[in-house]
Amino acid sequence: MADTPTLSVTMLGAGQEVGRSCCVLHYRGKTIVCDAGVHPAHSGMASLPFIDDLDWSTVDAILITHFHLDHAAALTYITEKTNFGDGKGKVYMTHPTKAVHKFMMQDYVRMSSSTSDALFSPLDMTKSLAAIIPVSVHQLITVCPGVSFTPYHAGHVLGACMFLIDIYGLKILYTGDYSREEDRHLVKAELPPVRPDVLIVESTFGTQTLEGREEKEQRFTNLVHSIVKRNGHCLLPTFALGRAQELLLILDEYWKKHPDLHNIPIYYASSLARKCMSVYQTYIHTMNANIRSRFAKRDNPFVFKHISNVPPQRGWEKKIAEGPPCVVLASPGFMDNGPSRELFELWASDSRNGLIVTGYSIEGTLAREITNEPEEFTSMKGNTIQRKISVEGISFSAHVDFSQNSEFIELVGAQHVVLVHGEQTAMGRLRAAMNSRYKERNEDVKIHTPRNLETLQLSFRGERVAKAIGALADKPPQTGDVLSGLLVAKDYSYTLLDPRDLRDFAGLTTCTVTQRQKIALGVGWALVRWHLEGMYGTVEEGLDKDGIPTMRVMGIVDVKQTAEHELTLEWESSSSNDMIADSTLALITGIDKSPASVKLTTNSHSHSYEHSDPGHVHPHANPEGEASSVMRIQRLAMFLEAHFGEVELHMPEPDEDAELPEDERRQPALLVELDHAEAEINLVTLVVNSSSDTLKKRVEAVLDMALTTVSSLSESFVSGIPVVSDDVALGLSQQDKLGASVPEIDSASAVAMEVAA
């Protein structure tokens, strides 16, 4: 369809990059924003998404997938520093995400307030938190009429979810960051039960294939063990929350199995993590079966036996660096500042020490730079430091690799796939690989890799599917069956059901609307009937339950004579019934203005009938006194002309054919012409002759109807025409030719009728 609406997808961040995720969806006048993060490699305004390219007052909802800064830290700026508050927009995230987001933002504000690049104040952050609406996984949330969404587990971190968004029937699945592998404490990402039209999915690792979880954990613990056994310090830069908890569970279990390591301390250098540990313990029920089982046995997995927090006093970094071997998990994971950066600068020049980068490192950060193992680097104070510390990378980032991502994309089965949250090269490789797969299977799936501020306009097939429910769904239809029921539409979602199920499934009831229309009338009841029969064929006549004379048209419209000069039309309203009622109303209101159109020619071969002039009494006004055969012929001619147009009466001259035998003499006849074909009706025998079988049959049918309406042609026609007896005029024409007898016509039904215009 030419006017089919399109979905607009605009990336304000995370378009061919990792960081400042922010995706804008616009469809049918509704706007949804998914995620609002900052870019870890930048600071201040440069870290924000391109927020100036959107009128935030038009946004209906902001959906935050998880608490990581690159997905949620710009939310406060948007709610408090843009015109978002001028509209009716709402902010949604899951309960665990909101709980951790609070602590994350407090720490973010504390860290940024010491610089000149602070984006907002602690008060702004507090006000923003108050506006967040927490939701539960699998809960259907209606944002506004026509817009709803359902969160599903995404793995990745505590509380992370993907959103299945429904905008007027168009379904979009936005994954955010997700993991399809169950780890030590989280469930894997779910496959939503509904097939979306659009999938917006991360592409962080492109076409890379990562190690299996068991092999990765073994390599990690062996590497940590070897570093501390060579009297070195092991640095694990991590984010305060998310992957850090997974590493803590792995290390605590490994230390428990190796008594020789019990004298080597493991420190968790994050005050933020201490605050959030209560959140993890509160939301145990959202984690996997292993964690829930341990917790049910009163074995809290987040009460670590071999891990402690660093001393709270200032300068603890130097004391630990100068002390015996140890393992330290320090934030942030990108190592641009904070404890992880300070410890790295202290330990970098000693070859006994080791650095293990455990997460995905974004381009432009020290973590990405150091994985290339440079011989030296620049400290935060500007000094050059020689790098002798060993560097290893083992990814615990909980993002999908190529095999997991490609499998999920194919299982979702969306018509359009939009790749986000990936660097240009990785994203391009994933797109090429997926296109190749679909091409081999001859599947028409569009893969998109939009840049920041590039707007995709996505169109979809116009057909929509109606789901049969209730009684209609009890017996599956066979090929060729036709389902009939009520089509219920809600927000462009369609359901077909039996009218009896309407109350149970839709909370609605059916009713019948009876319409009535009164008409002032200046003609007789019989004249109305004649016109109705001429238009609709048989008309049922009788009395209604109140004894009022009624004619029923096509079994639908009742025409009632409710007063001497008044008719009332009554019918049950529906689209088809209303059309029949409208045509009946138009016919009746035009009866008294309908002109007669029959002419009688006056030349030697034909005569034309003229209407009575206005000064004469209407020829149909007094049927009781009409004995003239001319009037009967005129009625028949008028009836025929109502169906076929002009009718000619051919009369033989008195002396014409006088010498011929009586059975060969020419008879008076009516001539009908239609579409260059002619039919002649013998007025003595009422036999129809025509070279066109089609026209002959039509004239015979109309002639039969005319004979049941007008009075019999039993008297002589005009002077000089032989008298035709009833047996000849009626018996031959009706019994032999038409096969039916004409009922007696009383004076009321023998009223001469005008021709319907």
C-alpha angles and dihedrals in degrees: 000000000000094000096048108138118240131220115237116210116188125177113214087177140359090045104142088338139078113241141047093047111202124151123182120205120192124182133154093348095311124114126200124180119203115205129344112211140155129239110252093209092060136052137213119359091347090065094058126093116256090276096160090073093069133065096226093195087073094057114111097191144357114213118198115200099196144344102262113124094239088061105034115017096090092056094091093052091051096048096043106028103038133056091264088112091057091068132053096261121147133204122222135186135146122275095253091046092054092047094052094037089064093059093040091054093046089055092044092052091047092052095045096043090071090063134061091243097075109145098196143357131255088256091056089051092050092050091048093052091053090059095056117108111210118216137185129240113268091017114136108226122193109207096182136325107312096012127090139144142193124209120222130190112273101179108214098105138354110297095007113149142173118226126229101202124196118197111178091325096316109119123210124181113205110188104186108191111339142172127209094195124084110229134185095299113003134075118235123255115282128234106232114235093231123075108232127213092225131030117199105191139172120252100188098141097031108195097344119128115216130206121269116262097251094047091046094050092048093050090047097051092044090052093049090047094052093050095053092042090059087055092256134137116244117214120198110184108203140156112264092246135028114028091026091071090052091052091047091054091050095047095044091053093046093050089049090058094047113059090180088070097051092097091056110084126222114210128198106206102198128100087186091060091053090055093048098047089085088057091055091050091048094054099045088126090068092057131084129287094263093059094042091050093051092046091051088056089053090251101130104203091203094060096088120206100195101033127080137177120255118260111277095228124104118265095030089137092067093045092053092044091053093044133082123296116299144155119244128190105200134174145264105050094211092057095219092129142338129061095326091057095045093049092047092054090049095048102033097092096054115084092203090068124082137207121204115190102207103178142048110288118214121224111263096033128108090242090061092044095049094052086070086063100230116193091235141007139191120260125223088261092053098256123135114241125194112233115223099142113111115250126207132169123214113164118225091158095126094227121134119258124217098278093048094043096046092047091051093047091052093046092051090054099200121172091226125036118194116195116211139158096047137104116258097254096046091045092050092051092050091049092051092048093050093045089053092053094049092046091054090053093042092237121154103226120146118219116199130191105185123190122224111291092011109128119214117208107204122190127193140201109277099224118103128197124232116210115223112220140171119015092355090060096048092082116037110229119246125227109290095019118134118219115213124190147101117310108216116193123196121172090337092308113121131211128183116205144157112266088240090062095051096097095047097048104029104022088236133120132212125237138178120237114208115200126202129192123185120209129193107227133196100183135072129275092243091053090054090051092050092054093046092051090047090055104033105020116226115030121195112228129192144099126299124225090279093051095254116146106253138183118196116212117209089339090287116072120056115208108199129189095221095164140008093267099019137083127191122206115206129182144147107261121244134131093265096038091050091056092053091047091050092052091047091051092049092049095049096046089054098050098093091047097047111120121219110240106187116119128189115212117226103201124105094276103032142024128202126217116228127202117253109263118249092262094061129076112265108264090233096048098091112032093166092064098044110104098145117117087213090066091050091050089047091054091051092046091049091051092051093046090054086065105031109023124239116018124198126210113214114201124183117232115254093249095037114113090001092140093050123092113267095250090055098048118112116261129217110263145176116234120212121190124191129164093345092308124111134208126189123206114203106220092205099050098015088224116153119222124187140147088225114073091196094055091042092056093047093050091047091053093049092044090054090052091047093052091055089053110041127053121273121276094231101130131070116281107219138333111296095025116108118249113257116213124224090249092056101035096043107016096054096041097044107031102032099030107026098024095225137089124238114239120230110275115217123211093266095053092042092065108130111249132216120234115260111247 
